[in-house]
């Protein structure tokens, strides 16, 4: 089992930075809309301790330390402690406020990832072939990928991801109440989709089945966006990321 420890550490550190910025964006937008609840709960901060969710971090650690030969690449997926705004304290309609707060995190993660991709576009031509330059290239691509992957991952409508809250606000009242009952199962479903099912598929020799490769598709989608920004072919970005 070949594990790239340096890559795994890059992914985990990038995830920790990304999740802080992601959750801070939720709290900041809630504050801009007039709700000071997240600030009073200590969430309007860049402190890692305030935003860390143990289960979300464990998922990131599992996926980051994936052996390199598997169908699922090492990736930085997980979640932070959800920010819970009070919709009745906002200056906009309740559903609109909750929707804006929910979208804030994934949009900010996407922006950070794309800005990192822009940085890579300008850095790559001026860096030499030294070990330090190689590590810097890899770090920037990993950081961009983790942030964009976090944004794409959060589109999934399962609690505690942003997609759950987005769908909840868009559903009619009756359907929203029914949908909310799925919240307690959300983390278990996510772990099943991204860890347990791929693990079972690996044991059964069918790990190439699409349902078992959701992490790969999110990672590939992130690299595709980075490729659009940088002009680098996806295969080259894969090499920079993995090697």
C-alpha positions as CSV (number, residue, x, y, z in Angstrom):
1,X,0.0,0.0,0.0
2,X,1.8,3.1,-1.3
3,X,0.7,6.3,0.5
4,X,2.1,9.6,-0.5
5,X,2.4,11.1,3.0
6,X,3.5,14.5,1.7
7,X,0.5,14.8,-0.6
8,X,-1.8,13.6,2.2
9,X,-0.5,16.3,4.6
10,X,-0.9,18.9,1.9
11,X,-4.5,17.8,1.4
12,X,-5.3,17.9,5.1
13,X,-3.7,21.3,5.7
14,X,-5.5,22.7,2.7
15,X,-8.8,21.2,3.9
16,X,-8.3,22.8,7.4
17,X,-7.6,26.2,5.8
18,X,-10.5,25.8,3.3
19,X,-13.1,24.7,5.9
20,X,-12.2,27.7,8.1
21,X,-12.8,30.1,5.2
22,X,-15.9,28.2,4.1
23,X,-17.6,28.4,7.5
24,X,-16.4,32.0,8.1
25,X,-18.1,33.0,4.9
26,X,-21.4,31.6,6.2
27,X,-21.1,33.6,9.4
28,X,-20.0,36.8,7.7
29,X,-22.9,36.8,5.2
30,X,-25.4,36.2,8.1
31,X,-23.8,39.2,9.9
32,X,-24.1,41.3,6.7
33,X,-27.8,40.4,6.5
34,X,-28.4,41.6,10.1
35,X,-28.2,38.3,12.1
36,X,-25.5,38.4,14.8
37,X,-26.3,34.9,16.0
38,X,-23.2,33.2,14.4
39,X,-21.0,36.0,15.8
40,X,-22.4,35.6,19.3
41,X,-21.8,31.8,19.0
42,X,-18.1,32.5,18.1
43,X,-18.4,31.5,14.5
44,X,-17.4,34.8,12.9
45,X,-13.8,34.0,13.4
46,X,-10.9,32.4,11.5
47,X,-10.1,30.1,14.4
48,X,-10.0,26.5,13.3
49,X,-11.3,25.3,16.7
50,X,-14.6,27.1,16.2
51,X,-15.3,25.5,12.9
52,X,-14.0,21.9,13.1
53,X,-16.4,19.0,13.0
54,X,-14.7,15.7,14.2
55,X,-16.6,13.4,11.8
56,X,-16.0,15.7,8.8
57,X,-12.3,15.8,9.7
58,X,-12.1,12.0,10.0
59,X,-13.6,11.7,6.5
60,X,-11.0,14.0,5.1
61,X,-8.2,12.1,6.8
62,X,-9.5,8.8,5.4
63,X,-9.7,10.2,1.9
64,X,-6.4,12.1,2.0
65,X,-4.4,9.0,3.0
66,X,-5.8,6.8,0.2
67,X,-3.2,4.5,-1.3
68,X,-2.1,5.9,-4.7
69,X,-3.0,2.7,-6.7
70,X,-6.8,2.8,-5.9
71,X,-9.5,4.0,-8.3
72,X,-10.3,6.8,-5.9
73,X,-7.4,9.4,-5.6
74,X,-6.4,11.1,-2.4
75,X,-8.7,14.0,-1.9
76,X,-9.8,16.6,0.6
77,X,-13.5,16.1,1.2
78,X,-15.3,16.6,4.5
79,X,-17.3,19.2,6.4
80,X,-17.1,21.7,9.2
81,X,-19.4,22.5,12.1
82,X,-22.6,24.0,10.4
83,X,-23.3,27.7,10.9
84,X,-26.9,28.1,12.1
85,X,-28.3,31.6,11.5
86,X,-31.6,32.8,12.8
87,X,-33.7,33.6,9.7
88,X,-36.0,35.9,11.7
89,X,-33.3,38.3,12.6
90,X,-32.3,39.1,9.0
91,X,-33.2,42.1,7.0
92,X,-34.4,40.0,4.1
93,X,-37.2,37.3,3.9
94,X,-36.4,34.2,6.0
95,X,-36.0,31.8,3.2
96,X,-34.0,34.2,1.1
97,X,-31.6,34.9,4.0
98,X,-31.0,31.2,4.8
99,X,-30.5,30.6,1.1
100,X,-27.9,33.4,0.8
101,X,-26.1,32.2,3.9
102,X,-26.0,28.6,2.7
103,X,-24.7,29.6,-0.8
104,X,-22.0,31.8,0.7
105,X,-19.7,29.0,1.9
106,X,-19.6,27.1,-1.4
107,X,-19.3,30.3,-3.5
108,X,-16.4,31.5,-1.4
109,X,-14.7,28.1,-1.5
110,X,-15.1,28.2,-5.3
111,X,-13.6,31.7,-5.5
112,X,-10.7,30.8,-3.3
113,X,-10.0,27.7,-5.4
114,X,-10.1,29.7,-8.7
115,X,-7.9,32.4,-7.3
116,X,-5.3,29.7,-6.4
117,X,-5.6,28.4,-9.9
118,X,-4.9,31.9,-11.2
119,X,-1.8,32.0,-8.9
120,X,-0.6,28.7,-10.4
121,X,-1.0,30.0,-13.9
122,X,1.4,32.9,-13.2
123,X,3.8,30.9,-10.9
124,X,4.3,27.9,-13.1
125,X,6.3,29.6,-15.9
126,X,8.7,31.3,-13.6
127,X,9.5,28.4,-11.3
128,X,12.5,26.2,-12.0
129,X,12.8,22.5,-11.8
130,X,14.1,22.3,-8.2
131,X,12.5,20.2,-5.5
132,X,11.2,23.3,-3.7
133,X,9.6,24.6,-6.9
134,X,8.0,21.2,-7.5
135,X,6.5,21.2,-4.0
136,X,5.2,24.7,-4.4
137,X,3.5,23.8,-7.7
138,X,2.0,20.8,-6.1
139,X,0.8,22.7,-3.0
140,X,-1.0,25.4,-5.1
141,X,-2.7,22.8,-7.3
142,X,-3.8,20.8,-4.2
143,X,-5.1,23.9,-2.4
144,X,-7.0,25.0,-5.5
145,X,-8.4,21.5,-5.9
146,X,-9.4,21.1,-2.3
147,X,-11.3,24.4,-2.2
148,X,-13.1,23.7,-5.5
149,X,-13.9,20.1,-4.5
150,X,-15.3,21.4,-1.2
151,X,-17.6,23.7,-3.2
152,X,-18.8,20.9,-5.5
153,X,-19.1,18.4,-2.6
154,X,-21.4,20.9,-0.8
155,X,-23.9,20.9,-3.6
156,X,-25.0,17.4,-2.4
157,X,-28.4,17.8,-0.7
158,X,-27.5,15.9,2.5
159,X,-27.1,17.4,6.0
160,X,-24.7,18.9,7.1
161,X,-23.7,20.0,3.6
162,X,-24.9,23.3,2.1
163,X,-26.9,21.6,-0.5
164,X,-29.2,20.3,2.2
165,X,-30.0,23.8,3.4
166,X,-30.3,25.1,-0.2
167,X,-32.8,22.5,-1.2
168,X,-34.7,22.9,2.1
169,X,-35.3,26.6,1.4
170,X,-36.4,25.9,-2.2
171,X,-39.0,23.2,-1.3
172,X,-42.6,24.0,-0.5
173,X,-43.4,24.0,3.2
174,X,-44.9,20.5,3.4
175,X,-42.1,18.9,1.4
176,X,-39.5,20.9,3.3
177,X,-40.7,19.4,6.6
178,X,-40.6,15.9,5.2
179,X,-37.2,16.5,3.8
180,X,-35.9,17.8,7.1
181,X,-36.4,14.3,8.6
182,X,-33.5,13.1,6.5
183,X,-31.1,15.4,8.4
184,X,-30.2,12.9,11.2
185,X,-29.2,10.3,8.6
186,X,-27.1,12.8,6.4
187,X,-23.6,12.1,7.9
188,X,-24.2,8.3,7.7
189,X,-25.3,8.5,4.1
190,X,-22.3,10.7,3.2
191,X,-19.9,8.3,4.9
192,X,-21.6,5.3,3.2
193,X,-21.3,7.0,-0.3
194,X,-17.8,8.2,0.0
195,X,-16.1,5.5,2.2
196,X,-18.1,2.3,3.1
197,X,-19.5,1.6,-0.4
198,X,-16.2,2.2,-2.2
199,X,-14.5,0.0,0.4
200,X,-17.0,-2.8,-0.2
201,X,-16.6,-2.3,-3.9
202,X,-12.9,-2.6,-3.6
203,X,-13.2,-5.9,-1.7
204,X,-15.6,-7.2,-4.3
205,X,-13.4,-6.1,-7.2
206,X,-16.0,-3.7,-8.6
207,X,-14.5,-0.4,-7.4
208,X,-14.6,1.0,-11.0
209,X,-18.4,1.2,-10.7
210,X,-19.5,4.9,-11.0
211,X,-21.3,5.0,-7.7
212,X,-18.1,4.0,-5.9
213,X,-16.1,6.7,-7.5
214,X,-17.9,9.9,-6.4
215,X,-14.8,11.3,-4.9
216,X,-12.9,10.8,-8.2
217,X,-15.6,12.7,-10.1
218,X,-15.6,15.6,-7.7
219,X,-11.8,15.7,-7.8
220,X,-11.9,15.5,-11.6
221,X,-14.5,18.3,-11.8
222,X,-12.2,20.5,-9.7
223,X,-9.2,19.8,-12.0
224,X,-11.3,20.5,-15.0
225,X,-12.1,24.0,-13.6
226,X,-8.4,24.5,-12.8
227,X,-7.6,23.5,-16.3
228,X,-9.9,26.1,-17.7
229,X,-8.3,28.8,-15.7
230,X,-4.7,27.8,-16.2
231,X,-4.8,26.4,-19.7
232,X,-3.0,23.3,-18.5
233,X,-4.3,19.9,-19.7
234,X,-6.0,17.8,-17.0
235,X,-3.4,15.0,-17.4
236,X,-0.6,17.5,-16.6
237,X,-2.5,18.8,-13.5
238,X,-3.1,15.2,-12.4
239,X,0.6,14.6,-12.6
240,X,1.4,17.8,-10.6
241,X,-1.2,16.9,-8.0
242,X,-0.3,13.2,-7.5
243,X,3.5,13.0,-8.0
